[in-house]
Every structure is written in structure tokens, then in C-alpha cells.
Amino acid sequence: MNKIPSINLADFLSSDASRKQKFISEIGHAYENIGFVALKGHFLDEQLVSDLYAEIKKFFELPLETKEKYEIPGIGGQRGYVSFGKESAKGKKEADLKEFWHFGQYVENDAEKAKEYPENVLVKELPKFNEVGKQTYKMLEKTAKYILRSLALHLNLEETYFDNYIKNGNSILRPIHYPPIKTEPKGAERAAAHGDINLITLLMGAQGKGLQVKNNNGDWIDAIAAPDELMINVGDMLSRHSNNKLKSTIHRVVNPPKEMWGTSRYSIPFFMHPVSEMKLDVLENCIDKNNPKQFGNITAGEFLDERLRELGLKK
């Protein structure tokens, strides 16, 4: 595969069984072969997207001392601001050339789960910032629910298999700012090659060149979404749970050509995580004599903790 396939969620939501099955087959084939799709028909409207970009640009333009007030010690960067150069890809010494913000779950009707997560951080200088972030979070979470329903059917599970695992799950919305590059980066990239930790990632902001995906031949291919598309990929948790039937693909954000070093790039991934107690044990129906069990048993919470330490976000 040398191109990211484009699919439309309207097919899955259709009352026409053949359209629904077409979507399941297309996404299943894409995730077994390249691990990425470009999705039309999601729940984000143009106004919300426009409002979110306006607010995050305002936030990242705030003075550094103002932004640093929102960097909360002791929570592994799970909420609020994470300053430039704090995160590096697994196994890489050089830090990524980015700063970012984290919106987390808005827990409903579950006091115990609310205690498990840090609270969302409110930016006092920008009254709309948090509201627009929350609306975007909800719409991406809703989109992700239907993607996971289609994948449950592809894996011969009950359609709503993932629903209870993702309700009040530990998902993160991460607006990222890749600032202008001022000096020759010594081995550092905007985001070094990595796989995502979570079940699936929904990415806003892949409309220009920069994001690249490694295909099965080991070639890097550009992943560029149309203006109305989200880029959606499989994360390590789902790959593990499906015994690598669904591929968590290595991807990166490369530095722009030198004449564009003076420009910022913004991208906004939504990392869909389940509740921490979900067992990521390999599904029985993904094991056979040709595909023996590849992964040990672990919970989502244990796996996340392990990976945050590898990324340098947790000590």
C-alpha cells in the first residue's frame, strides 16, 4: 500500500446493510495492511474546528511564563501544558521539537473513576479555550466509538464490545505546536518515528506535508488528509489485543524544507484510551496455528504506565 485509503463513516452509520459491510471490509483491510485511514463523515463540524484552531493558536502565543503556570508537576504531563523539548520517542535521546496541551476525560456518573484521573486545567486568560476543547473532545470520542464498533465486527466480536471499555476511558486530546525551527536540529525531528500507545488515534491537522507512515515494505509514505478528513490509526493497545492482526504503524512528523523553517505547524491528535482495568490479553479468535499468541497478558493501565516511563513523561 502506497496511499492512505479514504473511507466515509456515513457508510457505517447507514441503514443499508451492504454499505455498512463495505465500510467494515474497507477499514479492516486498511488496518491489516497499513494501519491508517483517512475518514470523512465524522462528527466535527467546520465551525468547531475553526474555533479550536483559533483558541490553540492564542494559547501557544501566550508568553512562556504564562504557559508554564499551567505545567502541573507530578502528573506525568497528563493534563495541562507540556513545554518544548520534554517528550522524546521510545529509544531516542533527542527530544521532539514540540510543545503541547492535554485535555482529558470529562467523567460522567462515576465518582471512583473521577478520582483516578487528574482534573482538567482551566486557562484563565482564554475563556473559550476550555469549552471548545471539551466540545472537540466529545465529538472525537463519539467518532472513535463508531470506528471501534466497526472494528469489533471485523474481529468477529459483538458490535458494542468496546463501548463499556471506552466509556469514561483515559482518552487524551492533545493540541500540538511545532514552533518555527531557528537552528539546524541535531538529529531531532518534529516528532520522531513512533507507534501510538492507545487503541486508536484520530488526528486533526494532517492536511499539509509532514506526517509520514512506514508501509510494509519499510518505505515512508506521505499521509495527507483532505480538508474534511481525519487521519485515524491503530495504536499498540489494539494491535496487542488483536494479536497484531490490526497493525500499529510506525509514523513520524518530519521537519519541513529549510525555506519553511520559519513556519509553525499545528496538529491535534485524540488518543482513544480505554479504562485502565481493561485487559489487553490477546483475543482468542485472533489466535490460530499460523498466528500463535504474540503478547503476554497486561491491563491498559499497566501498559500505559510502562510506556509513559519509556517516553520520559513519568519517572
N, C-alpha and C positions, 0 to 999 in steps of 0.2 A: 504493500500500500504506500503510495507516494503522495496521497492527498487526504486531508481530513474529510470524512463523509459528512454531508449535511442532512439532517432529519428534522421533522416537524412534530412537535408534541400534540398538535391538533389531531394527528392521525391516531395517537394512542387514546386521546380523550373522546374520539368519535364513537357514535353508537353503531357504526359499521364494523362488524367483526373482522372483515378482511383488511380494512385499514389499520385496525388495532394490531392485528397479527403482523402486518407489513412492518410497522414500527418496531415491534418486538424482535423480528428477524433482523432488521437493519442495525439496530443498536447492539444486538447480541453479536452479530458478525463483526461489527466495528470494534467492539470491546474485546473480542477474542483475538483480533488481528493487530490493532494499533492502539487501543486503549483510550482513544479520543473521538468525540463527535462535535460538530457544530450544530446547535439547537435553535430552531425557530419556534414560535408559538408558546414561549414561556410566559410567566405572569408579571414580568416587569413592564410597566408602560414607559413611553418616551419621556414623559414629564418627570417621573420619579428618577429615571436615570440621569436626566439633565440636572435635577435638583441635587442629587447625590454628588455628582462631579463638581458642581459649584461649591458645595459645602466642604468637600475634602480638600479642594484646592485652597480654600480660605484657611482651613486648619493648618496645612503644611506650610503656608506662607506666614503663619504666626512666628514671632521671634522665638529662637531656640529656648530661651529661658522660660517662656510661657509654655511651650510644648513639654518641656522637661518636668513641669509641675504635674503633668499627667502620666509620668512614668512611675508606676507603682512598684516599689521593691517587694521582693519575697513571693511573687505570684507567677514567676516564670514567664512574664510577658503575656499572660493570658487575657488581660483586659487593658484598655488604655493605650498609651503611646510606647513604642519601642524605637529608640533613637538609632541613628545611622551607624552601621558597622557592628551591630550587636549579634546578628544571626549569620551563621555560615552553614553551607550544605554539609551533610554527613560525610565525614572523612576529608573535609577540605579545611586548610588552615586559614585561607584568606576569607574575610567577611564579605558578604554580599553588599553591593552598592545601593542600599535602600534604607528607608525609614518607613514605619507603618503604624497602623492603629488597629486595635481589636475591639469589635463589638461581639458580645457573647450572648448566650441563651437568655430569653425572657421567660422564665419558668412560670407555668400556669398550673394552679391547683396541686402543688406538690411541695409542701414546706420542707421536707427532708432533702429533696433534690436541690432546692434553692440554697440550702446551707452548704451544699457540696461545691458550688461554683462561686468564684469571686463576683462581686456586683459590677455592673456596667459603670463606666466612669463618665461623668457628665462634664462637658466642655462649657464652662460658664460664659466664655467670650462669644460663643456661636449658638444662639438659642435653637436654631433649626437643625443643627448638625446631628444631635442625638435622635430626634424624631424621624428624620429622613433615613438615618442609619437603621433604625428599628423597622421602618416600613420595608426597606430593601431586604433586610434580614428575613422578614416574614414571607415575602414574595419568592425569594430564592429557596427558602426552606420548603415552601409549598411546591415549587417546581421540582425540587430534589425528591420529594415524596413520590411523585408520579414516575420519575426516572427509575427509582428503586422498585416501584411496583412492576414496571416493565421488565426489569432485570430479574425479579423474583420469578416471574412467569417464564422467562428464558431459562432459568436454572431449575425449572420444574418444581417450584415451591408454590405455596398458596400466595395469591396476589398481594395480600396485605402483610406478608411475613415480616417485612422490615418496619411496619408502621409503629409498633409499640417500642421498638428499639430506638427510633429516632425522635419520638415524642419527648420533649424536654431534654433532648440529647445535647452533647457538649460541643455543638457546632460553633464555628467562628466566622465572622465576616471581617475580612482584612483589606481595607484600603491601603495600597502601597504607593509610595512616591519614590521614583528613581530620579534623584536630582541630576542637574547638569554635571557632566564629568569635567573636572578642572585640570587634572594632570593624568598622564599616562598610567592606567591602572596596572599594577604589577601582579599579573595573574588573577586579578579579581574581575568578576562579571556582575552584571546587574542581579542576576540570580543564577548561581552555578547549577550544573546538572544535578537533578534530584528526582526522587519519586515522592509523591504526597503520602502523608501518614494515614489519612482518613478513609471513609467509604467511597465517596465521590467528591470531586471539586467542580464548582460552577464558576467560571471565570468571566467577568466583565472586563472589557478593555483590551481584547486581543485583536483589535481592528487594524493595527498597523504592524509592520515587520518587527520582529524582536523575539517572540515566543517561537521556540523550535522544539520538535518532538523527534525522538530517536525511533526509527522504524525497525522492523525485524531484521533487516539487512545491516543494521548498525549505521544507517545514513541519517543525518539530521535533515528534517524537512520543516519548512515554514508552516506554522499554524496561524492562519489569518482568518478571522471571522468576518462575515458581512455585518453591516451596521445593526441589523436586528437580531443578531445571533449571540448566544453564549457558547463558550467553549467548555465542554464537560468531559472530565477524565476520571478514570478509575484510580482509587488510592490503594495503598498497601493493605489496609484492613480488608477491603472487599476482595482483593486479589488472593490474600491469605485464606479467607473464608471459602472462596470458590476453588481452592487448590490450584491457583494460577490459571484457571480457565479464563477468567476475565483479567486482562493484563493491566498492571500498574506501570505505565510507560515513563521512562526517564525523559525529563524535559528541562529546558533552561530558558533564561532570557539573556540574549547576547547584547553586548554593548553596541550602540549604533555606530555607523561610519563616522570618522573623525569630524567631518563637516557638520554633523548633528550633535556633537558632544554638548553643545550649549543648550540643548532642549531637555525638558523634564519628560518623563513617561509616568503615566498613572495606570495601575491595573487593580482590579478589585476581585480577588477570589473569595468564594464562600466555601469553606471546608465543612462538609457534612459529616459530623461525628455522631455515633450512637451514644446511648447512656453507657457509663463506664463499666457496668456489670455485664454488658453483652458478651457472650462467649464467642470468640472468633475461631473456635475449633473448626477444622475443615469439614464442610458439609459431606454427609455420607454419599449423597448422589453425585458428588464430584470426584469420587474415588473409584477406580477400577484397576484391572490388572495392568493396563497400559499407563495409568496415571496413579501410581501409589501416593499415599499421603505424604505431602512435602513439608508440612509445618507442624510444630508442636502446639499444644493447647495453651491459650492465653486469653485474658479478657481484654476488652478495648481499653480499659483504664490502665492496665499494666503495660500494654503495648505503647500507648501514648506517653506514659511516664518515661519509658525506656528511650523513646525517640527524642523527647524534649531534652533529655540529658545529652544525647549524641549531638544535638544541634547547638548546644551551649546555652540554651534558654533556661535550663534548670540545673542547679548544682547538685 
